[in-house]
Amino acid sequence: MDIKNNKFYQMWFKNAWTYVVGAVLLSLFQIVTLATTNDPWGVSGPFANWGAWLYRAVGGSVDKWYYFSSKGAQATLAGGFFKDAGSIRNLGVIVGALLAALLASQFKFKKIKSVKQVAAAVLGGLLMGYGARIAAGCNIGALFSGIASLSLSGWVFALFLFLGAMAGSKLLVKYFM
Amino acid sequence: MAKEVALDCMGEACPVPLIKTENALKKLDLGDVLVVQIDHSCAMKNVPEWARKEGHNVEIEEVDDGEWEIFIEKTK
């Protein structure tokens, strides 16, 4: 029998899961994350560590940087990639997403449309990364985990995320349509 | 005479395919078919969802690994 036509293959691997299933799974696994690592789920924090490790690998030093000055940050950097739960989790997200695309046979190298698209992606990535670090959290650490921790800051973040998305949409329509 | 118009959204990420679809459909006449070509799986969800909510007839075809064509027949 052709696996493509198998009902369970289509249900689990081929078709997108519903938003509700996604929401329930994210909620359950953020509890598992908090219980096992003693930290709420965060995504952009470990990327800053990746940057620090890369910078060290080419001979730089972040020891005097205010961002990495706390004892905890220094211990994480000294411990390395495989001792940092957040780094392993981020790697898992990337590998998992790749696996999901492969299992659905939807993997594809996408062509780059224009220089403008590249410029916007690079600029957007830098702004998001910088913003996430000076806000001490991204959509996940500040918004998702903030609200899950019953913190008011998560809701404040949500309000300004919404305003930012509105401004961003206007810019998108103006420059990309 | 109803016509079929292709809309190339290959390599575009959300929400660009959806906004392009909305704009392209405005220019079509009743009964015309818009064929949206996408390779972004989120657009495969939000473009048909929007079009069905608007009341158009929608069909999706997977043309290759990670590539789809969304057929939208303008009904109003």
gemmi code that builds the backbone of each chain (N, CA, C; Angstrom):
import gemmi

chains = {
    "A": [
        ("MET", (0.834, -1.208, 0.000), (0.000, 0.000, 0.000), (0.863, 1.249, 0.000)),
        ("ASP", (0.425, 2.240, -0.739), (1.167, 3.496, -0.826), (0.965, 4.299, 0.457)),
        ("ILE", (2.093, 4.638, 1.089), (1.992, 5.346, 2.375), (1.352, 6.724, 2.220)),
        ("LYS", (1.476, 7.293, 1.032), (0.898, 8.620, 0.773), (-0.602, 8.647, 1.017)),
        ("ASN", (-1.256, 7.507, 0.772), (-2.704, 7.459, 0.906), (-3.156, 6.945, 2.272)),
        ("ASN", (-2.171, 6.592, 3.103), (-2.512, 6.080, 4.429), (-3.146, 7.190, 5.267)),
        ("LYS", (-4.261, 6.860, 5.900), (-5.033, 7.850, 6.653), (-4.194, 8.462, 7.788)),
        ("PHE", (-3.440, 7.591, 8.499), (-2.691, 8.082, 9.664), (-1.458, 8.876, 9.252)),
        ("TYR", (-0.861, 8.491, 8.120), (0.265, 9.280, 7.604), (-0.209, 10.695, 7.284)),
        ("GLN", (-1.363, 10.784, 6.630), (-1.889, 12.104, 6.266), (-2.248, 12.919, 7.498)),
        ("MET", (-2.841, 12.250, 8.486), (-3.302, 12.949, 9.681), (-2.124, 13.457, 10.513)),
        ("TRP", (-1.092, 12.627, 10.699), (-0.009, 12.995, 11.609), (1.155, 13.724, 10.939)),
        ("PHE", (1.470, 13.354, 9.715), (2.696, 13.882, 9.095), (2.459, 14.844, 7.944)),
        ("LYS", (1.380, 14.619, 7.194), (1.195, 15.389, 5.959), (0.435, 16.687, 6.191)),
        ("ASN", (-0.733, 16.583, 6.768), (-1.569, 17.771, 6.934), (-1.156, 18.564, 8.172)),
        ("ALA", (-1.298, 19.871, 8.084), (-0.954, 20.730, 9.220), (-1.882, 20.421, 10.390)),
        ("TRP", (-1.314, 20.413, 11.601), (-2.153, 20.224, 12.785), (-2.930, 21.510, 13.045)),
        ("THR", (-4.032, 21.390, 13.782), (-4.839, 22.585, 14.028), (-4.145, 23.486, 15.046)),
        ("TYR", (-4.571, 24.755, 15.075), (-4.016, 25.710, 16.047), (-4.250, 25.228, 17.474)),
        ("VAL", (-5.414, 24.602, 17.710), (-5.740, 24.150, 19.073), (-4.762, 23.052, 19.517)),
        ("VAL", (-4.506, 22.080, 18.641), (-3.553, 21.016, 18.972), (-2.181, 21.632, 19.272)),
        ("GLY", (-1.766, 22.593, 18.436), (-0.492, 23.264, 18.643), (-0.447, 23.981, 19.979)),
        ("ALA", (-1.527, 24.686, 20.303), (-1.577, 25.454, 21.544), (-1.490, 24.532, 22.761)),
        ("VAL", (-2.235, 23.423, 22.707), (-2.243, 22.486, 23.839), (-0.849, 21.872, 24.030)),
        ("LEU", (-0.213, 21.461, 22.912), (1.120, 20.856, 23.001), (2.153, 21.863, 23.522)),
        ("LEU", (2.088, 23.104, 23.025), (3.022, 24.132, 23.498), (2.845, 24.366, 24.998)),
        ("SER", (1.588, 24.400, 25.449), (1.325, 24.618, 26.875), (1.877, 23.483, 27.719)),
        ("LEU", (1.635, 22.247, 27.267), (2.127, 21.092, 28.028), (3.655, 21.091, 28.084)),
        ("PHE", (4.299, 21.328, 26.934), (5.754, 21.216, 26.909), (6.454, 22.388, 27.587)),
        ("GLN", (5.782, 23.560, 27.678), (6.428, 24.638, 28.436), (6.400, 24.322, 29.941)),
        ("ILE", (5.389, 23.533, 30.370), (5.373, 23.089, 31.767), (6.513, 22.089, 31.996)),
        ("VAL", (6.678, 21.162, 31.050), (7.771, 20.191, 31.139), (9.123, 20.921, 31.181)),
        ("THR", (9.254, 21.953, 30.325), (10.495, 22.743, 30.276), (10.790, 23.398, 31.615)),
        ("LEU", (9.776, 24.051, 32.195), (9.968, 24.725, 33.479), (10.308, 23.717, 34.577)),
        ("ALA", (9.629, 22.564, 34.553), (9.841, 21.565, 35.597), (11.222, 20.915, 35.502)),
        ("THR", (11.716, 20.714, 34.296), (12.975, 19.978, 34.160), (14.208, 20.870, 34.163)),
        ("THR", (14.071, 22.126, 33.695), (15.259, 22.987, 33.619), (15.250, 24.116, 34.648)),
        ("ASN", (14.121, 24.268, 35.368), (13.947, 25.353, 36.342), (13.934, 26.741, 35.719)),
        ("ASP", (13.879, 26.815, 34.402), (13.743, 28.103, 33.724), (12.545, 28.026, 32.796)),
        ("PRO", (11.812, 29.152, 32.665), (10.738, 29.134, 31.669), (11.325, 29.036, 30.266)),
        ("TRP", (10.473, 28.637, 29.319), (10.920, 28.463, 27.935), (11.354, 29.810, 27.353)),
        ("GLY", (12.513, 29.816, 26.719), (12.994, 31.002, 26.014), (13.745, 30.559, 24.776)),
        ("VAL", (13.776, 31.414, 23.769), (14.421, 31.038, 22.511), (15.604, 31.940, 22.159)),
        ("SER", (15.416, 33.260, 22.320), (16.441, 34.180, 21.816), (17.644, 34.283, 22.744)),
        ("GLY", (17.464, 33.995, 24.052), (18.594, 34.047, 24.988), (19.751, 33.152, 24.557)),
        ("PRO", (19.466, 31.855, 24.288), (20.547, 30.958, 23.855), (21.258, 31.429, 22.582)),
        ("PHE", (20.522, 32.131, 21.692), (21.176, 32.620, 20.469), (22.276, 33.620, 20.803)),
        ("ALA", (22.057, 34.423, 21.872), (23.102, 35.367, 22.304), (24.332, 34.583, 22.757)),
        ("ASN", (24.094, 33.433, 23.441), (25.235, 32.584, 23.850), (25.955, 32.032, 22.625)),
        ("TRP", (25.180, 31.635, 21.611), (25.789, 31.108, 20.378), (26.703, 32.179, 19.787)),
        ("GLY", (26.198, 33.423, 19.805), (26.992, 34.535, 19.283), (28.283, 34.706, 20.073)),
        ("ALA", (28.168, 34.597, 21.412), (29.348, 34.755, 22.268), (30.360, 33.640, 21.991)),
        ("TRP", (29.870, 32.414, 21.826), (30.780, 31.286, 21.552), (31.459, 31.443, 20.197)),
        ("LEU", (30.686, 31.898, 19.205), (31.272, 32.126, 17.878), (32.341, 33.212, 17.952)),
        ("TYR", (32.018, 34.291, 18.703), (32.948, 35.407, 18.830), (34.231, 34.938, 19.512)),
        ("ARG", (34.079, 34.066, 20.529), (35.256, 33.511, 21.218), (36.071, 32.634, 20.269)),
        ("ALA", (35.353, 31.882, 19.428), (36.034, 30.956, 18.519), (36.955, 31.686, 17.547)),
        ("VAL", (36.625, 32.952, 17.259), (37.492, 33.706, 16.354), (38.423, 34.637, 17.128)),
        ("GLY", (38.550, 34.375, 18.451), (39.550, 35.105, 19.238), (39.021, 36.285, 20.030)),
        ("GLY", (37.699, 36.554, 19.961), (37.132, 37.677, 20.706), (36.872, 37.312, 22.165)),
        ("SER", (36.541, 38.304, 22.969), (36.217, 38.056, 24.371), (34.990, 38.869, 24.774)),
        ("VAL", (34.048, 38.212, 25.468), (32.856, 38.931, 25.920), (32.875, 39.088, 27.446)),
        ("ASP", (34.011, 38.761, 28.062), (34.080, 38.761, 29.529), (33.776, 40.127, 30.150)),
        ("LYS", (34.067, 41.193, 29.427), (33.839, 42.539, 29.971), (32.478, 43.101, 29.574)),
        ("TRP", (31.710, 42.334, 28.778), (30.419, 42.840, 28.326), (29.405, 42.793, 29.461)),
        ("TYR", (28.665, 43.884, 29.599), (27.682, 43.964, 30.675), (26.672, 42.819, 30.559)),
        ("TYR", (26.248, 42.522, 29.326), (25.202, 41.512, 29.106), (25.591, 40.160, 29.695)),
        ("PHE", (26.899, 39.822, 29.616), (27.349, 38.505, 30.098), (28.023, 38.600, 31.463)),
        ("SER", (27.821, 39.741, 32.186), (28.609, 39.964, 33.406), (28.103, 39.180, 34.618)),
        ("SER", (26.841, 38.684, 34.557), (26.340, 37.976, 35.748), (27.045, 36.625, 35.896)),
        ("LYS", (27.026, 36.126, 37.138), (27.655, 34.820, 37.426), (26.996, 33.716, 36.613)),
        ("GLY", (25.646, 33.787, 36.515), (24.901, 32.763, 35.783), (25.289, 32.725, 34.313)),
        ("ALA", (25.393, 33.937, 33.701), (25.744, 34.006, 32.283), (27.154, 33.476, 32.054)),
        ("GLN", (28.070, 33.835, 32.951), (29.456, 33.355, 32.831), (29.521, 31.826, 32.964)),
        ("ALA", (28.730, 31.287, 33.914), (28.718, 29.835, 34.120), (28.183, 29.117, 32.882)),
        ("THR", (27.123, 29.685, 32.271), (26.552, 29.084, 31.059), (27.572, 29.090, 29.932)),
        ("LEU", (28.261, 30.233, 29.761), (29.262, 30.335, 28.697), (30.413, 29.365, 28.937)),
        ("ALA", (30.830, 29.245, 30.224), (31.939, 28.343, 30.555), (31.523, 26.886, 30.357)),
        ("GLY", (30.235, 26.584, 30.646), (29.744, 25.207, 30.537), (29.710, 24.689, 29.105)),
        ("GLY", (29.495, 25.591, 28.176), (29.495, 25.193, 26.772), (28.127, 24.784, 26.257)),
        ("PHE", (28.061, 24.590, 24.950), (26.826, 24.328, 24.218), (26.038, 23.149, 24.799)),
        ("PHE", (26.723, 22.032, 25.038), (26.006, 20.814, 25.410), (25.538, 20.783, 26.865)),
        ("LYS", (25.951, 21.801, 27.652), (25.455, 21.909, 29.024), (24.350, 22.951, 29.122)),
        ("ASP", (24.061, 23.641, 28.015), (23.054, 24.697, 28.020), (21.732, 24.150, 27.483)),
        ("ALA", (20.765, 23.976, 28.402), (19.486, 23.364, 28.022), (18.810, 24.136, 26.886)),
        ("GLY", (18.873, 25.475, 26.969), (18.232, 26.299, 25.951), (18.834, 26.088, 24.573)),
        ("SER", (20.159, 25.926, 24.525), (20.837, 25.707, 23.237), (20.421, 24.376, 22.628)),
        ("ILE", (20.389, 23.330, 23.471), (19.986, 22.010, 22.982), (18.544, 22.062, 22.476)),
        ("ARG", (17.699, 22.797, 23.224), (16.288, 22.897, 22.845), (16.138, 23.620, 21.502)),
        ("ASN", (16.895, 24.719, 21.332), (16.830, 25.437, 20.051), (17.284, 24.552, 18.893)),
        ("LEU", (18.339, 23.779, 19.147), (18.817, 22.851, 18.119), (17.715, 21.837, 17.798)),
        ("GLY", (17.031, 21.378, 18.870), (15.928, 20.432, 18.699), (14.798, 21.012, 17.865)),
        ("VAL", (14.511, 22.301, 18.067), (13.450, 22.962, 17.293), (13.816, 22.970, 15.805)),
        ("ILE", (15.090, 23.291, 15.534), (15.539, 23.365, 14.132), (15.524, 21.979, 13.485)),
        ("VAL", (16.096, 20.991, 14.195), (16.137, 19.624, 13.659), (14.715, 19.065, 13.529)),
        ("GLY", (13.880, 19.357, 14.520), (12.496, 18.880, 14.497), (11.714, 19.454, 13.330)),
        ("ALA", (11.916, 20.749, 13.067), (11.221, 21.398, 11.950), (11.670, 20.786, 10.620)),
        ("LEU", (12.982, 20.519, 10.525), (13.523, 19.883, 9.311), (12.897, 18.495, 9.122)),
        ("LEU", (12.847, 17.745, 10.226), (12.294, 16.391, 10.181), (10.822, 16.414, 9.763)),
        ("ALA", (10.071, 17.385, 10.328), (8.644, 17.488, 9.999), (8.453, 17.785, 8.518)),
        ("ALA", (9.296, 18.685, 7.972), (9.198, 19.028, 6.548), (9.556, 17.821, 5.684)),
        ("LEU", (10.580, 17.067, 6.113), (10.998, 15.883, 5.351), (9.920, 14.802, 5.381)),
        ("LEU", (9.341, 14.561, 6.586), (8.323, 13.521, 6.723), (7.082, 13.837, 5.896)),
        ("ALA", (6.775, 15.130, 5.755), (5.612, 15.528, 4.959), (5.987, 15.620, 3.482)),
        ("SER", (7.249, 15.314, 3.170), (7.885, 15.514, 1.860), (7.549, 16.890, 1.296)),
        ("GLN", (7.869, 17.892, 2.128), (7.661, 19.287, 1.736), (8.960, 20.074, 1.810)),
        ("PHE", (10.101, 19.350, 1.913), (11.374, 20.061, 2.000), (11.735, 20.646, 0.644)),
        ("LYS", (12.205, 21.879, 0.669), (12.533, 22.538, -0.594), (13.509, 23.686, -0.353)),
        ("PHE", (14.513, 23.807, -1.212), (15.364, 24.995, -1.180), (14.620, 26.095, -1.930)),
        ("LYS", (14.321, 27.180, -1.234), (13.556, 28.241, -1.883), (14.480, 29.246, -2.529)),
        ("LYS", (14.082, 29.689, -3.710), (14.941, 30.654, -4.390), (14.747, 32.047, -3.777)),
        ("ILE", (15.835, 32.814, -3.802), (15.759, 34.175, -3.291), (15.181, 35.057, -4.388)),
        ("LYS", (14.173, 35.834, -4.017), (13.458, 36.605, -5.031), (14.200, 37.851, -5.480)),
        ("SER", (14.719, 38.593, -4.508), (15.346, 39.861, -4.869), (16.333, 40.282, -3.793)),
        ("VAL", (17.178, 41.240, -4.126), (18.106, 41.800, -3.143), (17.318, 42.472, -2.024)),
        ("LYS", (16.192, 43.055, -2.401), (15.340, 43.734, -1.421), (14.869, 42.760, -0.347)),
        ("GLN", (14.508, 41.534, -0.799), (14.044, 40.511, 0.141), (15.166, 40.139, 1.125)),
        ("VAL", (16.388, 39.997, 0.605), (17.533, 39.661, 1.453), (17.798, 40.789, 2.453)),
        ("ALA", (17.791, 42.027, 1.951), (18.050, 43.181, 2.810), (17.015, 43.253, 3.929)),
        ("ALA", (15.738, 43.042, 3.580), (14.673, 43.103, 4.580), (14.824, 41.989, 5.606)),
        ("ALA", (15.196, 40.781, 5.133), (15.352, 39.649, 6.054), (16.504, 39.884, 7.029)),
        ("VAL", (17.625, 40.391, 6.513), (18.786, 40.637, 7.361), (18.485, 41.754, 8.356)),
        ("LEU", (17.908, 42.839, 7.850), (17.575, 43.968, 8.716), (16.551, 43.551, 9.776)),
        ("GLY", (15.527, 42.817, 9.341), (14.498, 42.354, 10.265), (15.080, 41.427, 11.327)),
        ("GLY", (15.955, 40.530, 10.912), (16.571, 39.601, 11.857), (17.401, 40.325, 12.905)),
        ("LEU", (18.201, 41.306, 12.442), (19.037, 42.061, 13.368), (18.188, 42.853, 14.361)),
        ("LEU", (17.131, 43.503, 13.853), (16.262, 44.293, 14.734), (15.555, 43.403, 15.747)),
        ("MET", (15.071, 42.235, 15.284), (14.377, 41.318, 16.195), (15.330, 40.798, 17.264)),
        ("GLY", (16.535, 40.405, 16.829), (17.512, 39.873, 17.775), (17.926, 40.924, 18.795)),
        ("TYR", (18.209, 42.129, 18.308), (18.625, 43.204, 19.208), (17.485, 43.577, 20.159)),
        ("GLY", (16.287, 43.712, 19.577), (15.119, 44.060, 20.384), (14.836, 43.015, 21.456)),
        ("ALA", (14.935, 41.750, 21.069), (14.644, 40.669, 22.018), (15.616, 40.697, 23.193)),
        ("ARG", (16.863, 41.051, 22.917), (17.848, 41.053, 24.006), (17.712, 42.270, 24.915)),
        ("ILE", (17.438, 43.464, 24.354), (17.282, 44.601, 25.273), (15.932, 44.552, 25.985)),
        ("ALA", (14.985, 43.789, 25.448), (13.711, 43.605, 26.145), (13.795, 42.407, 27.097)),
        ("ALA", (14.946, 41.738, 27.135), (15.148, 40.533, 27.953), (14.128, 39.452, 27.621)),
        ("GLY", (13.787, 39.322, 26.359), (12.878, 38.243, 25.968), (12.263, 38.498, 24.608)),
        ("CYS", (11.871, 37.411, 23.949), (11.250, 37.531, 22.619), (9.787, 37.118, 22.730)),
        ("ASN", (9.180, 36.755, 21.617), (7.792, 36.270, 21.617), (7.605, 35.135, 22.617)),
        ("ILE", (8.647, 34.329, 22.757), (8.531, 33.168, 23.643), (8.862, 33.544, 25.082)),
        ("GLY", (10.081, 34.003, 25.334), (10.510, 34.284, 26.706), (9.689, 35.366, 27.384)),
        ("ALA", (9.424, 36.455, 26.660), (8.726, 37.581, 27.276), (7.209, 37.453, 27.171)),
        ("LEU", (6.725, 37.023, 26.013), (5.278, 36.958, 25.800), (4.686, 35.647, 26.325)),
        ("PHE", (5.074, 34.552, 25.698), (4.488, 33.247, 26.021), (4.784, 32.838, 27.470)),
        ("SER", (6.075, 32.846, 27.820), (6.431, 32.431, 29.178), (6.021, 33.480, 30.198)),
        ("GLY", (6.015, 34.753, 29.777), (5.588, 35.825, 30.683), (4.137, 35.634, 31.092)),
        ("ILE", (3.288, 35.432, 30.100), (1.860, 35.250, 30.384), (1.626, 33.930, 31.128)),
        ("ALA", (2.382, 32.893, 30.748), (2.235, 31.595, 31.419), (2.640, 31.688, 32.889)),
        ("SER", (3.517, 32.667, 33.218), (3.941, 32.850, 34.613), (3.041, 33.838, 35.348)),
        ("LEU", (1.909, 34.198, 34.718), (0.952, 35.160, 35.286), (1.619, 36.504, 35.554)),
        ("SER", (2.555, 36.886, 34.678), (3.240, 38.156, 34.852), (2.567, 39.223, 33.997)),
        ("LEU", (2.391, 40.421, 34.575), (1.771, 41.528, 33.839), (2.631, 41.911, 32.635)),
        ("SER", (3.948, 41.760, 32.776), (4.856, 42.187, 31.711), (4.559, 41.474, 30.387)),
        ("GLY", (4.088, 40.220, 30.472), (3.748, 39.481, 29.258), (2.629, 40.162, 28.482)),
        ("TRP", (1.636, 40.677, 29.223), (0.498, 41.350, 28.581), (0.915, 42.702, 28.004)),
        ("VAL", (1.795, 43.413, 28.725), (2.306, 44.691, 28.209), (3.072, 44.425, 26.917)),
        ("PHE", (3.890, 43.360, 26.942), (4.653, 42.959, 25.749), (3.688, 42.674, 24.597)),
        ("ALA", (2.582, 41.976, 24.897), (1.602, 41.609, 23.868), (1.011, 42.854, 23.212)),
        ("LEU", (0.682, 43.854, 24.034), (0.092, 45.093, 23.525), (1.028, 45.763, 22.526)),
        ("PHE", (2.317, 45.870, 22.911), (3.256, 46.570, 22.037), (3.682, 45.702, 20.843)),
        ("LEU", (3.615, 44.380, 21.029), (3.856, 43.478, 19.906), (2.797, 43.714, 18.832)),
        ("PHE", (1.570, 43.891, 19.286), (0.437, 44.136, 18.393), (0.632, 45.452, 17.642)),
        ("LEU", (1.004, 46.514, 18.387), (1.237, 47.817, 17.760), (2.391, 47.726, 16.756)),
        ("GLY", (3.436, 47.003, 17.149), (4.587, 46.837, 16.264), (4.214, 46.078, 15.002)),
        ("ALA", (3.371, 45.053, 15.151), (2.944, 44.264, 13.997), (2.113, 45.124, 13.045)),
        ("MET", (1.294, 46.029, 13.619), (0.498, 46.924, 12.778), (1.407, 47.846, 11.977)),
        ("ALA", (2.380, 48.445, 12.653), (3.328, 49.338, 11.971), (4.108, 48.552, 10.924)),
        ("GLY", (4.534, 47.339, 11.282), (5.293, 46.500, 10.358), (4.493, 46.144, 9.122)),
        ("SER", (3.183, 45.845, 9.304), (2.329, 45.489, 8.173), (2.209, 46.656, 7.197)),
        ("LYS", (2.078, 47.879, 7.761), (1.972, 49.070, 6.903), (3.238, 49.215, 6.065)),
        ("LEU", (4.410, 49.035, 6.709), (5.686, 49.151, 5.996), (5.785, 48.074, 4.917)),
        ("LEU", (5.325, 46.864, 5.275), (5.375, 45.735, 4.339), (4.559, 46.021, 3.087)),
        ("VAL", (3.324, 46.522, 3.306), (2.455, 46.825, 2.172), (3.061, 47.945, 1.327)),
        ("LYS", (3.687, 48.915, 2.006), (4.252, 50.065, 1.301), (5.460, 49.661, 0.445)),
        ("TYR", (6.329, 48.806, 0.989), (7.586, 48.536, 0.294), (7.629, 47.193, -0.439)),
        ("PHE", (6.667, 46.291, -0.183), (6.770, 44.954, -0.780), (5.589, 44.560, -1.646)),
        ("MET", (4.643, 45.460, -1.846), (3.473, 45.075, -2.646), (3.527, 45.724, -4.020)),
    ],
    "B": [
        ("MET", (-16.334, 35.664, -21.029), (-15.497, 34.443, -21.019), (-14.595, 34.473, -19.789)),
        ("ALA", (-14.748, 33.479, -18.940), (-13.935, 33.448, -17.710), (-12.485, 33.130, -18.048)),
        ("LYS", (-11.579, 33.784, -17.342), (-10.160, 33.516, -17.613), (-9.445, 32.980, -16.369)),
        ("GLU", (-8.255, 32.435, -16.616), (-7.443, 31.896, -15.525), (-6.165, 32.724, -15.439)),
        ("VAL", (-5.894, 33.256, -14.252), (-4.732, 34.122, -14.078), (-3.795, 33.516, -13.039)),
        ("ALA", (-2.500, 33.428, -13.371), (-1.522, 32.883, -12.423), (-0.915, 34.006, -11.592)),
        ("LEU", (-0.692, 33.706, -10.299), (-0.057, 34.679, -9.404), (1.169, 34.002, -8.782)),
        ("ASP", (2.339, 34.494, -9.138), (3.588, 33.878, -8.674), (3.956, 34.394, -7.285)),
        ("CYS", (3.821, 33.524, -6.279), (4.217, 33.895, -4.921), (5.336, 32.974, -4.429)),
        ("MET", (6.077, 32.362, -5.344), (7.181, 31.476, -4.967), (8.255, 32.271, -4.231)),
        ("GLY", (8.728, 31.706, -3.135), (9.794, 32.376, -2.378), (9.300, 33.496, -1.483)),
        ("GLU", (7.991, 33.710, -1.438), (7.446, 34.765, -0.582), (6.932, 34.166, 0.721)),
        ("ALA", (7.205, 34.853, 1.827), (6.736, 34.379, 3.131), (5.516, 35.182, 3.561)),
        ("CYS", (4.807, 34.667, 4.570), (3.625, 35.356, 5.094), (4.017, 36.735, 5.607)),
        ("PRO", (3.125, 37.689, 5.477), (1.793, 37.599, 4.876), (1.749, 38.029, 3.412)),
        ("VAL", (2.902, 38.060, 2.733), (2.945, 38.577, 1.359), (1.999, 37.821, 0.399)),
        ("PRO", (2.006, 36.459, 0.390), (1.096, 35.762, -0.525), (-0.380, 36.125, -0.310)),
        ("LEU", (-0.776, 36.264, 0.940), (-2.178, 36.573, 1.246), (-2.550, 37.967, 0.736)),
        ("ILE", (-1.696, 38.950, 0.988), (-2.002, 40.324, 0.556), (-2.006, 40.396, -0.972)),
        ("LYS", (-1.052, 39.716, -1.609), (-1.005, 39.696, -3.077), (-2.269, 39.053, -3.642)),
        ("THR", (-2.723, 37.961, -2.984), (-3.938, 37.278, -3.429), (-5.151, 38.200, -3.331)),
        ("GLU", (-5.265, 38.890, -2.172), (-6.390, 39.810, -1.981), (-6.412, 40.865, -3.081)),
        ("ASN", (-5.231, 41.452, -3.368), (-5.158, 42.504, -4.388), (-5.457, 41.967, -5.786)),
        ("ALA", (-4.916, 40.766, -6.082), (-5.098, 40.209, -7.424), (-6.566, 39.849, -7.672)),
        ("LEU", (-7.211, 39.326, -6.648), (-8.597, 38.892, -6.801), (-9.541, 40.077, -7.037)),
        ("LYS", (-9.178, 41.237, -6.453), (-9.993, 42.448, -6.633), (-10.094, 42.820, -8.111)),
        ("LYS", (-9.005, 42.555, -8.849), (-8.950, 42.983, -10.257), (-9.666, 42.021, -11.195)),
        ("LEU", (-10.048, 40.839, -10.684), (-10.678, 39.841, -11.553), (-12.194, 40.018, -11.624)),
        ("ASP", (-12.790, 39.402, -12.659), (-14.244, 39.435, -12.807), (-14.857, 38.163, -12.219)),
        ("LEU", (-16.149, 38.192, -12.014), (-16.870, 37.021, -11.505), (-16.619, 35.817, -12.406)),
        ("GLY", (-16.356, 34.656, -11.780), (-16.151, 33.434, -12.557), (-14.705, 33.204, -12.951)),
        ("ASP", (-13.877, 34.245, -12.880), (-12.451, 34.083, -13.186), (-11.780, 33.224, -12.117)),
        ("VAL", (-10.685, 32.564, -12.527), (-9.955, 31.725, -11.577), (-8.546, 32.277, -11.368)),
        ("LEU", (-8.178, 32.458, -10.114), (-6.830, 32.898, -9.770), (-6.035, 31.673, -9.307)),
        ("VAL", (-4.872, 31.451, -9.904), (-4.034, 30.325, -9.498), (-2.826, 30.877, -8.743)),
        ("VAL", (-2.853, 30.711, -7.425), (-1.769, 31.239, -6.595), (-0.702, 30.165, -6.435)),
        ("GLN", (0.508, 30.462, -6.905), (1.610, 29.499, -6.801), (2.445, 29.825, -5.572)),
        ("ILE", (2.528, 28.870, -4.626), (3.235, 29.142, -3.368), (4.175, 27.993, -3.004)),
        ("ASP", (5.198, 28.319, -2.207), (6.056, 27.266, -1.651), (6.294, 27.543, -0.161)),
        ("HIS", (5.287, 28.109, 0.476), (5.371, 28.470, 1.893), (4.170, 27.825, 2.575)),
        ("SER", (4.432, 26.853, 3.466), (3.326, 26.031, 3.968), (2.293, 26.819, 4.771)),
        ("CYS", (2.709, 27.927, 5.420), (1.733, 28.745, 6.166), (0.725, 29.379, 5.220)),
        ("ALA", (1.215, 29.785, 4.027), (0.320, 30.400, 3.051), (-0.678, 29.382, 2.530)),
        ("MET", (-0.277, 28.101, 2.566), (-1.162, 27.034, 2.137), (-2.351, 26.928, 3.089)),
        ("LYS", (-2.185, 27.465, 4.314), (-3.262, 27.467, 5.291), (-4.053, 28.779, 5.228)),
        ("ASN", (-3.341, 29.927, 5.299), (-4.090, 31.180, 5.451), (-4.724, 31.706, 4.161)),
        ("VAL", (-4.128, 31.404, 3.004), (-4.743, 31.884, 1.753), (-6.082, 31.169, 1.482)),
        ("PRO", (-6.119, 29.808, 1.505), (-7.416, 29.140, 1.318), (-8.434, 29.511, 2.403)),
        ("GLU", (-7.952, 29.656, 3.640), (-8.863, 30.004, 4.742), (-9.560, 31.329, 4.482)),
        ("TRP", (-8.757, 32.326, 4.067), (-9.311, 33.647, 3.776), (-10.294, 33.575, 2.615)),
        ("ALA", (-9.887, 32.874, 1.527), (-10.719, 32.818, 0.324), (-12.048, 32.110, 0.594)),
        ("ARG", (-12.009, 31.048, 1.397), (-13.248, 30.320, 1.720), (-14.159, 31.190, 2.575)),
        ("LYS", (-13.538, 31.948, 3.506), (-14.333, 32.827, 4.365), (-15.027, 33.896, 3.525)),
        ("GLU", (-14.359, 34.339, 2.453), (-14.940, 35.340, 1.553), (-16.035, 34.740, 0.674)),
        ("GLY", (-16.116, 33.397, 0.683), (-17.178, 32.731, -0.070), (-16.782, 32.241, -1.454)),
        ("HIS", (-15.475, 32.274, -1.793), (-15.044, 31.798, -3.104), (-14.862, 30.278, -3.094)),
        ("ASN", (-14.838, 29.705, -4.298), (-14.544, 28.265, -4.401), (-13.040, 28.063, -4.421)),
        ("VAL", (-12.562, 27.151, -3.564), (-11.125, 26.982, -3.420), (-10.718, 25.522, -3.596)),
        ("GLU", (-9.652, 25.297, -4.354), (-9.069, 23.966, -4.435), (-7.567, 24.065, -4.342)),
        ("ILE", (-6.948, 23.100, -3.649), (-5.499, 23.119, -3.487), (-4.898, 21.912, -4.180)),
        ("GLU", (-3.817, 22.137, -4.882), (-3.134, 21.020, -5.519), (-1.661, 21.072, -5.140)),
        ("GLU", (-1.134, 19.924, -4.689), (0.294, 19.865, -4.384), (1.003, 19.493, -5.681)),
        ("VAL", (1.742, 20.452, -6.262), (2.315, 20.204, -7.583), (3.707, 19.584, -7.510)),
        ("ASP", (4.402, 19.802, -6.380), (5.738, 19.227, -6.203), (6.037, 19.224, -4.700)),
        ("ASP", (7.207, 18.690, -4.299), (7.570, 18.710, -2.882), (7.607, 20.161, -2.387)),
        ("GLY", (6.701, 20.494, -1.448), (6.704, 21.843, -0.892), (6.241, 22.928, -1.841)),
        ("GLU", (5.527, 22.555, -2.888), (4.981, 23.555, -3.827), (3.506, 23.286, -4.060)),
        ("TRP", (2.732, 24.354, -3.992), (1.292, 24.195, -4.162), (0.731, 25.210, -5.138)),
        ("GLU", (-0.438, 24.852, -5.722), (-1.223, 25.802, -6.487), (-2.597, 25.868, -5.850)),
        ("ILE", (-2.992, 27.090, -5.495), (-4.318, 27.280, -4.916), (-5.215, 27.879, -5.989)),
        ("PHE", (-6.263, 27.143, -6.343), (-7.207, 27.628, -7.357), (-8.358, 28.330, -6.653)),
        ("ILE", (-8.529, 29.613, -6.937), (-9.612, 30.366, -6.328), (-10.543, 30.885, -7.424)),
        ("GLU", (-11.783, 30.402, -7.391), (-12.769, 30.902, -8.354), (-13.546, 32.029, -7.712)),
        ("LYS", (-13.471, 33.205, -8.333), (-14.149, 34.376, -7.787), (-15.666, 34.215, -7.953)),
        ("THR", (-16.373, 34.200, -6.826), (-17.815, 33.958, -6.909), (-18.644, 35.174, -6.509)),
        ("LYS", (-17.959, 36.225, -6.028), (-18.742, 37.444, -5.705), (-17.849, 38.663, -5.671)),
    ],
}
model = gemmi.Model(1)
for chain_id, residues in chains.items():
    chain = gemmi.Chain(chain_id)
    for i, (resn, *xyz) in enumerate(residues, 1):
        res = gemmi.Residue()
        res.name, res.seqid = resn, gemmi.SeqId(i, " ")
        for name, pos in zip(("N", "CA", "C"), xyz):
            atom = gemmi.Atom()
            atom.name, atom.element = name, gemmi.Element(name[0])
            atom.pos, atom.b_iso = gemmi.Position(*pos), 0.0
            res.add_atom(atom)
        chain.add_residue(res)
    model.add_chain(chain)
structure = gemmi.Structure()
structure.add_model(model)
structure.setup_entities()
